Amino acid sequence: MQSVTLKIDDNIKDKFMWLIGHFSRNEVEILESNQYKSDDEYLKSIKGMDQSILEASNEPKENYVTIDKLDW
């Protein structure tokens, strides 16, 4: 499931909440701000991720692959 942070104008909040209310809870769930983790917090919460990022940042440039060479 994806997490998205939205800033909603007070003028449309009621309409937006009405719309969200038409989805089941397993389709859309409103998270409290204390339940949401930023991308940085999420990555840091994964065991070993800090070390992996440090190792990748020390990788020689010759080992890097440019975006045009990636197999999407």
Kinemage of the C-alpha trace (Angstrom):
@kinemage 1
@onewidth
@group {chain A} dominant
@subgroup {mainchain}
@vectorlist {calphas} color= white
{ca met a 1} P 0.000 0.000 0.000
{ca gln a 2} L 1.272 3.485 -0.843
{ca ser a 3} L 1.401 6.375 1.625
{ca val a 4} L 0.711 9.901 0.415
{ca thr a 5} L 0.847 13.123 2.396
{ca leu a 6} L -1.721 15.727 1.362
{ca lys a 7} L -2.317 19.291 2.408
{ca ile a 8} L -6.044 19.982 2.109
{ca asp a 9} L -7.583 23.417 2.204
{ca asp a 10} L -10.119 23.850 5.000
{ca asn a 11} L -12.733 24.877 2.407
{ca ile a 12} L -12.791 21.403 0.837
{ca lys a 13} L -11.901 19.230 3.834
{ca asp a 14} L -15.496 18.065 4.399
{ca lys a 15} L -15.940 17.152 0.730
{ca phe a 16} L -12.605 15.350 0.668
{ca met a 17} L -13.434 13.371 3.808
{ca trp a 18} L -16.823 12.484 2.294
{ca leu a 19} L -15.041 11.146 -0.801
{ca ile a 20} L -12.524 9.143 1.244
{ca gly a 21} L -15.397 7.713 3.271
{ca his a 22} L -16.670 5.914 0.161
{ca phe a 23} L -13.657 3.589 0.102
{ca ser a 24} L -13.305 0.553 2.320
{ca arg a 25} L -10.693 0.643 5.054
{ca asn a 26} L -8.500 -1.868 3.256
{ca glu a 27} L -8.479 0.460 0.216
{ca val a 28} L -7.832 3.807 1.929
{ca glu a 29} L -6.858 4.467 5.515
{ca ile a 30} L -6.317 7.842 7.111
{ca leu a 31} L -3.136 7.784 9.162
{ca glu a 32} L -2.500 10.094 12.045
{ca ser a 33} L 0.606 12.221 11.546
{ca asn a 34} L 2.400 10.230 14.259
{ca gln a 35} L 1.790 6.997 12.257
{ca tyr a 36} L 3.403 8.349 9.106
{ca lys a 37} L 7.131 8.001 8.496
{ca ser a 38} L 9.047 10.131 6.044
{ca asp a 39} L 11.063 8.265 3.432
{ca asp a 40} L 14.208 8.971 5.444
{ca glu a 41} L 12.676 7.675 8.693
{ca tyr a 42} L 11.370 4.585 6.921
{ca leu a 43} L 14.735 3.730 5.392
{ca lys a 44} L 16.514 4.257 8.698
{ca ser a 45} L 14.030 1.902 10.393
{ca ile a 46} L 15.152 -1.015 8.202
{ca lys a 47} L 17.877 -3.018 9.902
{ca gly a 48} L 21.209 -2.577 8.130
{ca met a 49} L 19.982 0.119 5.764
{ca asp a 50} L 22.256 2.841 7.219
{ca gln a 51} L 25.290 0.627 6.636
{ca ser a 52} L 24.112 -0.285 3.146
{ca ile a 53} L 23.717 3.382 2.211
{ca leu a 54} L 27.173 4.194 3.577
{ca glu a 55} L 28.706 1.330 1.610
{ca ala a 56} L 26.925 2.417 -1.572
{ca ser a 57} L 28.114 6.006 -1.138
{ca asn a 58} L 31.719 4.751 -1.018
{ca glu a 59} L 31.319 2.685 -4.184
{ca pro a 60} L 33.689 3.742 -7.003
{ca lys a 61} L 32.009 5.747 -9.768
{ca glu a 62} L 33.098 3.125 -12.317
{ca asn a 63} L 30.604 0.708 -10.716
{ca tyr a 64} L 27.656 3.045 -11.155
{ca val a 65} L 25.066 2.484 -13.877
{ca thr a 66} L 23.499 5.465 -15.622
{ca ile a 67} L 19.728 5.734 -15.748
{ca asp a 68} L 19.637 5.022 -19.491
{ca lys a 69} L 21.276 1.625 -18.826
{ca leu a 70} L 18.767 0.510 -16.189
{ca asp a 71} L 16.357 -2.257 -17.139
{ca trp a 72} L 12.938 -0.957 -16.093
